[in-house]
Amino acid sequence: MADRNIPVVVGQGQYVQPMDEPRPLDPVGLMVRAGERALASAGPPELARAVDRVYVMNVLSHTYADMPGRLIKALGLSPKKAEYGVLGGNTPVKAVNQAARDIAAGRAECVLIAGGEADCAKRRAGKGQVALDWDPAEPPASMEGDDRLGSTDLENHYDWMAPAYTYAAFENAFRHSRGRSLEEHRRALGALCERMAAVAAQNPHAWNREGLSGREIITPMAKNRYVAYPYTIRMNPNIHVDLSACVILTSEKKARDLGVDPGAFVYPLGGAELDNVWEMCRRPRLFDSPAIGECGRLALAQAGLTINGMDLFDLYSCFTSVVQIAMAELGIPEDDPRPMTVTGGLPYFGGPGNNYSLHGIATLADRIRADRSVKALATGLGWFNTKHAVTILGGEPPENPWTDRDDSALQQAIDATALPPPKEKLDGPFTVEAYTIWYHAHGVPLRGTCIGRDVEGRRGMAWMEFDPNVLLALQEEELVGRTGTARYEDALSHNVVRF
């Protein structure tokens, strides 16, 4: 084992820009702060000279043509290769897994992964609260990875392009699959959110450390209106944050040669990446995720561990439906006492664009350094329960080496379950599989949108009633499994279902 290129995490850093910072840093500046902390946590100054590959996560708040180049220059690095990723919250976990494979195969010697967002600073500037001295924004010159859009034109036509609406619909489908009443499920969501908020309250890197109660989170009120039923504002990811993170991996041998303290080694033990059926409207079920289930199985098998052997988790948590689906697919009981996050989750820790999971991995690395017996699992998620990645970390070297394993047969098997394209014009009975009711900014229901099947079993999408009073009444009923009548209305260019 000593002669092999065993990948190891040797440094990690996180940075939280104060909300009242008079001269806010741009996203690259935030990444520099996190990168400096990651390099310092590893110890030897020679580590910076060893970095031969840099990955930068896709940034939403303010971009430049060469984001990696700016970070490389600021940190004084000289990598042979630098990449800027595509959109997707799965990308930090995927990058860690790929770095482990590249190091094991000898394709890379030392890899630095970073990301950051400065959306709060940008919003402050938009309100005239602060002046930004950032360089003018430019579109990235290039991006690496699968850059397919997350929704089709037809899905967009029925509002299935906004995460809050889409994941709320998944939430309602998941509730029905568990046989819970509306009120039972709301209480369960409150308990889950309260646990996440409590973790954030104790995390010095969290953006929101209020530690809200479940009732405060799930109860709609003036400052916590519904966005899309059953999600209130406090159940949505908070993207208006200034956060950054960085993780550095190298081989165990290189780390020892550089003089990194072996007591600081954190080992990637296993990992995998797979996608669900890409088009949401063609997935056989809207309350599960075969991709994350298979990712978990592959990663655990590589690590030689079971889900019961995990001490810590950081499950991607943009919305509660994601957490619950992941738990179900990974085999984690609903009443499991282990926390499902070490950061506090995207609504409370903060949702820095595509980079949230790198904070989870950095936090897990800290926890493993404090207790080398700990085994931990992190997940990442892109688009609409679409792109998934899992990685497992521990304090001891892996039993099985990282290899360029071919998981394409599994991906093909998932893809083969796709339903036929949805029916664009409905005319007759229509049974709901998933739905949500979304709201005006002033707290009044605007419209419902749903997905379901006609009498022939063909999938379709439809808008629901437009009368706010009718929508409020429907919101108190279980609509999943209910059959209405759907008609294509030329004046609206949409199918509309009425019950």
N, C-alpha and C positions, 0 to 999 in steps of 0.2 A: 504493500500500500504506500510506503514512503516514497517510492520512485514514481508513482503515478501522479498525473496532474489532477489532484483532488481539488475541486473548486471550494473556495471558502470565502465567506463575507468577512472582510477585515476592517471595514469602517462604515459608519453611517452617521448622518447628521440631518437635523430638521431646524427650520427657522420660521418663526412667527413674527411678521412685521407688526409693530404696534398700530392700533387703529387710529391713533392720533399722531402718527409720524409726520413731522412737518415737511420732510423731503423724502417722500416714499420712493423705494427702489422699484425698478421695473422687474418683470419676471426673471430676466437674466441676472440682475443684481441679487434677487432673492436666491436663485440657484447658486450663485457664487458663495453666499453666506452658508448655505447648507453644504456645499462642496468643501469649503474650508473646514467646517466642523467635522465632516466625514474623514477628510485627510488627517486632521488632528487626532481624531479618535483612534485611528490606526497606529499613529505614533511616528514611525520613521519618516523624515522628510524625503527620503529617496523614493517613497511610494509614488509621489506625483510624477517622477521621471519614468516610472515603470508603466504608467497608464498608456496602453496602446490602442484602446477602443473606448469611444464615448457614445452613449445613447442619451438623447434628450427627448422627453415625452412631449407630445403635441400640446401647444399652449393656445389658450382661447382668448385671453385678455389683451395681449399686446405682442405682436410677432415681428420678427425681422427676417430678412432673406436667408441669413445663415445663423440660426439660433445656436447650434453646436459650436460654430466658429467663435462666436462672442464669448461663450462660456470657457472654451479652451484657452483663449487668449487671456482672459481674466485670471484663470487659475494657473497659468504658466505650464500648460500641458503640451505634449507633442505626440498625439496618437497617430497611428497609421490609418485609422478608419474612424469616421464619425457619422452618426445617423440621427435623423429627426423623424419621429414616429408619426403615424396616422392617428386619427381620432379613435378613442377607445379606452375605457377604464380597465380593460384587460391588459393593456400594453406594459405597465410596470412589472406585473407578475410574469408575463411572457418574456420580457427583457431579462429578468433575473434567471429564468430557466434557460434562455438561449445563451446567456453569458456563461452559465455553468457548463453547458454542452460545448461551447467554443473553447473554454479553458481546458476541459477534460480532453478534447481532441487536439489541443495544441494550436488552435487557430487564433487564440488570443492569450495574452499573458496577464493582463490586468485591465479590468473593465470598470468604468465609472458610469453610473446611471443617475440621471438627475431630472427634475421637473419642478415647476413652480407656477403660481398664478398670482396676479396682483389686481384682482377684480375690485376689491374694496377701494384701493387707491384710485382706480379709474372712475368708480362711481362718485367718490369724494370730489374728484376733479370736475366731473360733470355737474355737480351741484355747486361748484364754485368755492368749495371748502379748502382746496389746496391747489397749488400750481405744480404741474409735472414738468420736469426738465428732461424727459425721455427723448430719445431720437424718434423721428417719425416712423410710424408703423409701416411694415412692408409684408407682403405675402411670402411665405416660405418658398425658397427656390425649388426644394424637392422634399419628398416624404417617402419613408420606407414602410412597406406593409400593405395589407389589404385595405384599399381605400373605397370599397363599395359603400354606397349610402345604406343607412339602416332601415329605410322604409321605401315602399314603392309609391308611384304616383297615385294609385288607387287608394292605398292606405292613407296617404297624406290627405286625399280628398275627404276622408272621413275622420280627420283629426288624429290619426294614429302616427303622428310625427313628433308630438310633444311628450317627453318622458312622464310628466305628471299624469297625463291622461292615460297613456298606455299602461303604465305600471299600476295605476288605480284599477283599470279593467282586469289586469292579471290578478290583482288582490281580490276582487270580487269573485273571480273564477276559483281562486284558491280557497276562499272561504266556503264556497258551495261544495267543493271537493272534500272538505273536512267535515261537512255536515253541521257546521256551526250556524247559530242564528246571527242576525245582524248585530245584536247587542253583545252576544258572547264574543264575537270576533273583534268588535271595537275594544272590549275590555282586554282581550289578548294582545291587541296591537298596543294599547296603552302600557301594558306591563312590559312588553318588549322594548318599546321606546324609552320607558323610564330607566330600564337597565342600561341602555346605551348612553343616555344622558348622564347617568351616575358615573360611568367610566370617564366620559369627557370632563366632568367636573373635577376629576382628580388628575387629569392629564395636563402638564404644563405647556404642551404644544397645541392644545385644543383652542379653537376660535371662540366657542361658546362654552363657558364653564358654569352656567346657571344651575344645572342639576334639576331640571323641571320634573314635576310629577307626571305620571301617566294621564291623570285627569286634565292637567294643564295642557298637555300635548294634544289629546284627542278631542277636546271640547271646542266646538266652533264658537268664536266670540269676535269682537271688533278687530283685535290685532292678531287673530288666529282663525281667519275665515277658512272655509273649505276652498281648496283649489280645484280638486276633482274628487268626488266622493269615493272612498271614505278618508281621503287625505286632506288634513289641514295644513296650513303654512308650516307649522312646527314639525310636520312629518315629511316635509320635502327637504332634499339636500340643500345646504347653504353654500351656493357657489360664490357668494360675495365675500371672499376671504383673500388674505395675502399670506400664502403659505408656500413653503418649498421643502424638498427632501432630496437626499442623495445617498446612494449606497455604492460601495466599492467592493468588487470581488477580484480575487486572484487565485493562484494555485497555492496549496498548502506549502509546497516546496519553495516557491518564490517568496511567500510570506516569511518563512523561516530564514531564508537567505537575506531578506531585508531587515530582519530583526524584529518583526511584529511579535508581540507577546502571544504565545500559543493559547494562553488562557482567554484571549479575546476572539478566538476563531469561532465562527458560526457557520455550520455546514448546510448547504442545500442538499436535501436527502432524496427528493423526488419531485417531479413536476409533469404537467401535461397541459395542452391547449387544444380545444375543440370548439366547433360552432354548432348551435342548434340550426334547424331548418331556417334559412335566412329570412324568408318572407313570413312575417308573423301570421298573416291570414291563411297560410298553407300548413301551419303546424297542426299535427293531429290533436294536441291538447294545449290549452293556454294556461295551465296551472302547474306545469312541470318543466324540467330541463334535463333531457337525456345527456346533453353535452357536459354539464358540470358533474353529473353522476359518473360518467365515464372518466372524466378528468380526475376525479377523486379516486376512483378505483385504480387507475394507472399510476398516479402519484404515490398512493399508499403502497401498492405492490412494489414499486421501485424502491421505496424507503424500507420495505419489510416491516410495515407497521399496520395497525388497524385504526379506525376512527376512534375507538375507545381508548387508544393509546395516546391520543392528542391531549396535551395539557392546556394549550392556548389556541384560540382561533382569532382571525380577523376576516370575517366574511364581508364581502362587498355589500354595502348597505345604503345605496341611493334611496331605496324605498323598502318598506317592511316586506313586501311580497318577495323581493329578492332574497332576503335573509331566510324567510320561511321555506321558500322553494329549495334553496341550497341545503338547509338543514334536512329537509325530507329526502333529497337526492343523495346526500352524503351519509345518511343513516344516523343523524343526530336527533335524539328524542326531543319532542316539543318541550318537555319539562326538564331538560338537561341543565344542571346547575352551573356548568361552565359558561363564563361570559362568551358571547359570540363576537366580541370586538375587544381589542386592546387600545384602540384610539378613542372610541366614542361614536364612531359612525359618521357618515356624511352629513346628516342633519345637525349634529351637535359638535363633533370635532371640526367639521368643515368639509366641503367638497371642492377641492382645488382642481377643477376640470378633470383631465384624464390622469392626474397624478396621485389621486387619493391612496391607491394601494401601495405606493412606494413608502408613504408614511406608515402604513400598517406593517410592512416588512421591516422598516427601520426600527419601529417600536418593538416588534417581536425579537429582533436581533439584540436590542438592549436587554430585554427580559431574559433571553437565553444566556447572555453574558453574566447575568446576576445569578443564574441557576442553570448549570450546564446539563442537568438531567431533563430539562424541559424539551418537549417536542411540540411543534407549532405548525398550524396550517393556515395559509392565507389564500384568498380567492380574488380574482379580478373579473370584471364584467364590462363588456362594450355593447353599445347600442341598446336594443330592447330585449333583454334576456337572450342576446344573440351570441356574442363572442365571449368565451369563457377560458379562464386559466387558473390553475391551482399550483401552488408550490408548498413544499414541506421543509421546515428548518429544524435543526437540532444542534446540540453541543458536542456530539461525537461524530467521527467520520462515517460516511454512508457504507452500508453493507454492499450495495450494488453501484457500479460506476455509472456516470452519466454518459449516454451514448446518443447517437442520432437515430433514435427509435422511430420507426415508420408507423404512424397511427392512421394512415390514410384509409385503411379498410374500415375502421370505426367511423371515420368521418363520412365515408360513402354510405355506410349503413344508416346513419342518422339522416343524411340527405335523401335517401331512398324512401323515407316515410312521408315525404311531402305530399300534401293533398293536391288535387287538381286546382288550377287557378280559380279564384272566387268568381261567383256569378255577379256580373255588374248591375243587372236589372232584375229586381225581385218582384214577384207578383203572387202573393198568397201567404199561407201560414209560415211563420218564421220563429224558430226557437232560439232563445238567447243562450250563448255560451259564456260571454263576458261583456261587461258594460261599465260605463261610468257616467256620472252627471257632472259637468263642469260649470264653473261659476264665473260671473263677472267679478272684476276687481272690487266692487262695492258689496259683494257678498250675496248676490241674487243668482239663482240657477239660470244658466243661459241655454244649455242644450244637453241632451244625452246622446251618447254614441255607443253603439254596440256591434258585436260580431256574433254570428250564429249560423244556423243551417235551415234550409228550406225543407219541404216535405220529401224531397229526393235525397236529402243528406248533403246537398251541395252548400259549401260555405259561402257566406255573403256578409256584407256590412251595411249598416243603416243608421241614420239619425233617429232620435226619439222625439217625443213631444217638445214643443217650444214654449208652452205656457208654464211660467214659473211655479204656479200653484199646483199644476198637475205633476211637475217634476218633483216638487217637495213631497207630494203624496207617494209617488213611485219610489222615492228614496227610502221610504219606511217599509218597503216590501222587498222580498227576495225575487229579483228578476231573472237570475240565472236559472235556466230550466223552464221558464215561462214562455208560452207561445202567444205571439201577437200576429197581426196581419201587416205585411210589408208590401209597399207599392213604390214603384219608381215614379217620382213626381217631376215632370218635365220643367216646371217653373223653378224648381230648386236644383235640378240636375243631380238629385240624390235619391236613394231609397229612403223611405220614412216608415218606421214601424209604429203602430199604435196598438195599445192593449185594450 
